[in-house]
Amino acid sequence: MKYSEKTQRIKNTTEPWLYLAPFLVFFFVFIFYPAINVLLLSFKENYSHLRGSFEGLGFENYKYILSDAKFRSAMLNTILYVIFVVPTSTFISILAAHLLNKKIRGIAFFQTAFFMPMVTSVTAVGLVWRFMYNQKYGVFNFLLTKIGLAPIAWTDDSKWSLLSLVIFGIWNILPFTIILLMAGMQNIDEKYYLAAKIDGAKSIKIFTRITIPMLAPTILLVLIVNTISCFKVFSELYPLFNGKPGPYYNLYTVVYYIRYAMVEKRKYGYAAAAAMIFFLVVLIFTLFQLRLKSRMQKRGLQ
């Protein structure tokens, strides 16, 4: 009897860990170990990947990165991309989700059309957008000429390269954002809308006074997720400019700079230092948004 109780106790203790084992192995092998390795690598000076040797530990990699004009330009481009893409895509997605959430004839077609980019390769879509931006044959310049404006060298002129990337980035992030916002709208209790309609409230007032406040937690979640995603911009940039960071190498982003340091310069210490600085910047943005969310929840918006 005692042996049976002891066996059962051991089983109750070990069984949860057995269920957790696959996740823990994955976490330590593919997340925890690489993160610690990058942190240590960022302090190794003159690290040689082939020999696995380095001259010492210090902050030389960080000093080089912070003094590198390419890295500063990459960080500025990335921050500008986030500032333009995240708020704009969120605003458009709120309006689109509101329209797609209505029960009207043929709405399923429009929902499918909006969500199609989610199941399409970003690289393939980027190549299509590159053709759409073509100065002679692209649809954007065709529309500009129809309203009397001169064609624009979207992907061949450094003056327009960031704007072309931002437009593509906004379009690319819309489906995921719309899905999250639609899910949030569908969780709003219909009794609030019914009460507002009985009181004679118009559609605009219902949208601004009920939908938006009740949707605030979802909007903040979208802002956090999209901010982190947009900071990692690379897949949109690579096909749009034929594998280059802009027409005159003027549009480096942080992820592209990390690739440049690893692949072209073979400076893994520089790449690791850039990755750690990048991590801190994203962490600061994320903490700021979480603090904003906490304040809004305290004010009773949740």
C-alpha positions as CSV (number, residue, x, y, z in Angstrom):
1,M,0.0,0.0,0.0
2,K,2.8,2.4,0.9
3,Y,4.7,1.4,-2.2
4,S,1.6,2.2,-4.3
5,E,1.2,5.6,-2.7
6,K,4.9,6.4,-3.2
7,T,4.7,5.4,-6.9
8,Q,1.6,7.5,-7.4
9,R,3.3,10.5,-5.8
10,I,6.3,10.1,-8.0
11,K,4.1,9.8,-11.0
12,N,2.1,12.9,-10.1
13,T,5.4,14.8,-9.8
14,T,7.1,13.6,-13.0
15,E,4.1,13.4,-15.3
16,P,3.7,17.2,-15.8
17,W,7.5,17.5,-16.5
18,L,7.2,14.8,-19.2
19,Y,4.5,16.8,-20.9
20,L,6.6,19.9,-20.7
21,A,9.8,18.2,-21.8
22,P,9.4,18.7,-25.6
23,F,8.7,22.4,-25.1
24,L,11.6,22.8,-22.7
25,V,14.0,21.1,-25.0
26,F,12.8,23.3,-27.9
27,F,13.1,26.4,-25.7
28,F,16.6,25.8,-24.5
29,V,18.0,24.5,-27.8
30,F,16.5,27.0,-30.2
31,I,15.7,30.1,-28.1
32,F,17.6,30.3,-24.8
33,Y,21.0,29.0,-26.0
34,P,21.1,31.2,-29.1
35,A,20.1,34.3,-27.2
36,I,22.9,33.7,-24.6
37,N,25.3,32.9,-27.3
38,V,24.6,36.2,-29.2
39,L,24.9,38.1,-25.9
40,L,28.4,36.6,-25.2
41,L,29.4,37.0,-28.9
42,S,28.6,40.7,-28.8
43,F,31.4,41.2,-26.2
44,K,34.0,39.0,-28.0
45,E,36.5,41.3,-29.8
46,N,37.9,40.2,-33.2
47,Y,36.0,37.0,-33.1
48,S,37.0,34.4,-35.8
49,H,34.2,32.1,-36.7
50,L,36.5,29.6,-38.5
51,R,38.9,29.3,-35.6
52,G,36.4,29.9,-32.8
53,S,38.9,32.3,-31.2
54,F,38.8,35.9,-30.0
55,E,41.3,38.4,-28.6
56,G,39.3,39.4,-25.5
57,L,36.1,40.6,-24.0
58,G,35.1,44.2,-24.1
59,F,32.8,46.8,-25.7
60,E,34.7,47.4,-29.0
61,N,31.9,45.8,-31.0
62,Y,29.4,48.2,-29.5
63,K,31.7,51.2,-30.0
64,Y,32.1,50.3,-33.7
65,I,28.4,49.8,-34.2
66,L,27.3,53.0,-32.5
67,S,29.9,55.0,-34.6
68,D,29.0,53.3,-37.9
69,A,27.0,55.7,-40.1
70,K,25.3,52.7,-41.8
71,F,24.0,51.3,-38.5
72,R,22.7,54.8,-37.5
73,S,21.0,55.1,-40.9
74,A,19.5,51.6,-40.5
75,M,18.1,52.4,-37.1
76,L,16.6,55.6,-38.3
77,N,15.1,54.0,-41.4
78,T,13.6,51.2,-39.2
79,I,12.1,53.6,-36.7
80,L,10.6,55.7,-39.4
81,Y,9.2,52.6,-41.1
82,V,7.5,51.6,-37.8
83,I,6.2,55.1,-37.1
84,F,4.6,55.3,-40.5
85,V,3.4,51.8,-41.0
86,V,2.0,50.8,-37.6
87,P,-0.5,53.7,-36.9
88,T,-1.5,54.0,-40.6
89,S,-2.2,50.3,-41.0
90,T,-4.1,50.2,-37.6
91,F,-6.3,53.1,-38.6
92,I,-7.1,51.6,-42.0
93,S,-7.7,48.2,-40.4
94,I,-10.2,49.5,-37.9
95,L,-12.3,51.0,-40.7
96,A,-11.9,47.8,-42.9
97,A,-12.8,45.5,-39.9
98,H,-15.8,47.6,-39.2
99,L,-17.1,47.3,-42.8
100,L,-16.2,43.6,-43.0
101,N,-18.0,42.9,-39.8
102,K,-21.3,44.1,-41.2
103,K,-23.9,41.5,-42.4
104,I,-24.4,42.5,-46.0
105,R,-24.7,40.6,-49.3
106,G,-21.4,39.5,-50.8
107,I,-19.3,40.3,-47.7
108,A,-17.6,36.8,-47.8
109,F,-16.0,37.8,-51.1
110,F,-14.5,41.0,-49.7
111,Q,-13.3,39.1,-46.5
112,T,-11.5,36.5,-48.7
113,A,-9.9,39.2,-50.9
114,F,-8.6,41.1,-47.8
115,F,-7.2,37.9,-46.3
116,M,-5.5,36.5,-49.4
117,P,-2.1,38.2,-48.7
118,M,-1.8,36.1,-45.5
119,V,-1.5,32.9,-47.5
120,T,0.8,34.4,-50.2
121,S,4.6,34.5,-50.1
122,V,6.0,37.9,-49.2
123,T,8.8,37.5,-51.6
124,A,6.4,36.6,-54.5
125,V,4.2,39.6,-53.6
126,G,7.2,41.8,-53.3
127,L,8.2,41.0,-56.9
128,V,4.6,41.9,-58.0
129,W,4.8,45.2,-56.2
130,R,8.2,45.9,-57.8
131,F,6.5,45.6,-61.2
132,M,3.6,47.8,-60.0
133,Y,6.2,50.4,-59.0
134,N,7.8,50.3,-62.5
135,Q,8.3,53.8,-63.8
136,K,7.1,53.0,-67.3
137,Y,4.7,50.2,-67.0
138,G,3.6,50.2,-63.3
139,V,0.0,50.7,-62.3
140,F,0.9,53.4,-59.8
141,N,2.4,55.7,-62.4
142,F,-0.4,54.8,-64.8
143,L,-2.8,56.2,-62.3
144,L,-0.6,59.3,-61.6
145,T,-0.5,60.1,-65.3
146,K,-4.3,59.8,-65.6
147,I,-4.7,62.6,-63.0
148,G,-2.1,64.8,-64.7
149,L,0.9,64.0,-62.5
150,A,4.4,63.0,-63.6
151,P,5.6,59.4,-63.2
152,I,7.7,58.6,-60.1
153,A,10.7,56.4,-59.9
154,W,9.4,54.6,-56.9
155,T,12.2,52.0,-56.5
156,D,14.9,53.7,-58.5
157,D,15.1,57.1,-56.7
158,S,16.3,57.3,-53.1
159,K,13.8,60.2,-52.5
160,W,10.9,57.8,-52.9
161,S,12.3,54.5,-51.7
162,L,11.2,54.8,-48.1
163,L,7.7,55.8,-49.2
164,S,7.4,52.8,-51.6
165,L,8.5,50.5,-48.8
166,V,6.0,52.0,-46.3
167,I,3.1,51.6,-48.8
168,F,4.0,48.0,-49.4
169,G,4.5,47.4,-45.7
170,I,1.0,48.9,-44.8
171,W,-0.6,46.7,-47.4
172,N,1.2,43.6,-46.3
173,I,0.3,43.9,-42.6
174,L,-3.4,44.8,-43.1
175,P,-4.8,41.2,-43.3
176,F,-3.4,40.1,-39.9
177,T,-4.4,43.4,-38.3
178,I,-7.9,43.2,-39.7
179,I,-8.4,39.6,-38.4
180,L,-7.5,40.6,-34.9
181,L,-9.7,43.7,-34.9
182,M,-12.6,41.8,-36.3
183,A,-12.3,39.2,-33.6
184,G,-12.3,42.0,-31.0
185,M,-15.4,43.6,-32.6
186,Q,-17.3,40.3,-32.6
187,N,-16.6,40.0,-28.9
188,I,-18.4,43.2,-28.1
189,D,-21.9,42.5,-26.6
190,E,-24.7,43.4,-29.0
191,K,-26.7,44.9,-26.1
192,Y,-24.6,48.0,-26.2
193,Y,-25.5,48.6,-29.8
194,L,-29.1,47.8,-29.2
195,A,-29.3,50.3,-26.3
196,A,-27.6,53.0,-28.4
197,K,-30.0,52.5,-31.3
198,I,-33.0,52.7,-29.0
199,D,-31.7,56.0,-27.7
200,G,-31.5,57.2,-31.3
201,A,-27.7,57.3,-31.6
202,K,-26.3,57.6,-35.1
203,S,-23.9,55.2,-36.7
204,I,-20.9,57.5,-36.3
205,K,-21.5,58.1,-32.6
206,I,-22.0,54.4,-32.0
207,F,-18.7,53.7,-33.7
208,T,-16.8,56.4,-31.8
209,R,-18.5,56.0,-28.4
210,I,-19.0,52.2,-28.2
211,T,-16.9,50.3,-30.8
212,I,-13.6,52.2,-30.4
213,P,-13.6,52.3,-26.5
214,M,-14.6,48.6,-26.3
215,L,-12.0,47.7,-28.9
216,A,-9.2,49.6,-27.1
217,P,-7.5,46.5,-25.5
218,T,-7.4,44.8,-29.0
219,I,-6.1,47.9,-30.6
220,L,-3.3,48.2,-28.1
221,L,-2.5,44.5,-28.6
222,V,-2.3,45.1,-32.4
223,L,0.0,48.0,-31.9
224,I,2.4,46.0,-29.8
225,V,2.4,42.9,-32.1
226,N,2.7,45.1,-35.3
227,T,5.5,47.2,-33.8
228,I,7.6,44.2,-33.0
229,S,6.9,42.8,-36.5
230,C,7.7,46.0,-38.3
231,F,10.9,46.5,-36.5
232,K,12.0,43.2,-38.1
233,V,11.4,44.5,-41.6
234,F,13.4,42.6,-44.2
235,S,11.2,40.3,-46.3
236,E,9.4,43.4,-47.7
237,L,12.7,45.2,-48.5
238,Y,14.6,42.4,-50.2
239,P,12.4,41.6,-53.2
240,L,11.3,45.2,-53.7
241,F,14.8,46.5,-54.4
242,N,16.1,43.4,-56.0
243,G,18.1,42.2,-53.0
244,K,19.6,45.6,-52.2
245,P,18.8,47.9,-49.3
246,G,17.4,50.7,-51.5
247,P,18.4,51.9,-55.0
248,Y,21.6,53.5,-53.8
249,Y,22.0,51.4,-50.6
250,N,20.3,54.2,-48.8
251,L,17.6,52.1,-47.2
252,Y,19.4,49.8,-44.7
253,T,17.2,48.5,-42.0
254,V,18.6,47.0,-38.8
255,V,17.9,43.4,-39.8
256,Y,19.5,44.0,-43.2
257,Y,22.5,45.6,-41.5
258,I,22.8,42.5,-39.3
259,R,22.8,40.4,-42.4
260,Y,25.3,42.7,-44.0
261,A,27.7,42.4,-41.0
262,M,27.4,38.6,-41.0
263,V,27.3,37.7,-44.7
264,E,29.4,40.4,-46.4
265,K,31.8,41.6,-43.7
266,R,32.0,38.3,-41.8
267,K,32.0,40.3,-38.6
268,Y,29.9,38.2,-36.3
269,G,30.8,40.3,-33.2
270,Y,29.5,43.4,-35.0
271,A,26.3,41.6,-36.0
272,A,25.7,40.3,-32.4
273,A,26.2,43.8,-31.0
274,A,23.8,45.3,-33.5
275,A,21.3,42.6,-32.6
276,M,21.6,43.3,-28.9
277,I,21.1,47.1,-29.4
278,F,18.2,46.3,-31.7
279,F,16.7,44.1,-28.9
280,L,16.9,46.9,-26.4
281,V,15.2,49.4,-28.7
282,V,12.3,47.0,-29.5
283,L,12.1,46.3,-25.7
284,I,11.8,50.0,-24.9
285,F,9.1,50.5,-27.5
286,T,7.2,47.4,-26.3
287,L,7.4,48.4,-22.6
288,F,6.2,51.9,-23.4
289,Q,3.1,50.4,-25.2
290,L,2.5,48.0,-22.3
291,R,2.6,50.9,-19.9
292,L,0.2,52.8,-22.0
293,K,-2.1,49.8,-22.1
294,S,-1.9,49.5,-18.3
295,R,-2.9,53.1,-17.8
296,M,-5.8,52.8,-20.2
297,Q,-7.0,49.7,-18.3
298,K,-6.9,51.6,-15.0
299,R,-9.1,54.3,-16.6
300,G,-11.7,51.8,-17.2
301,L,-11.4,51.2,-21.0
302,Q,-11.2,47.5,-20.6
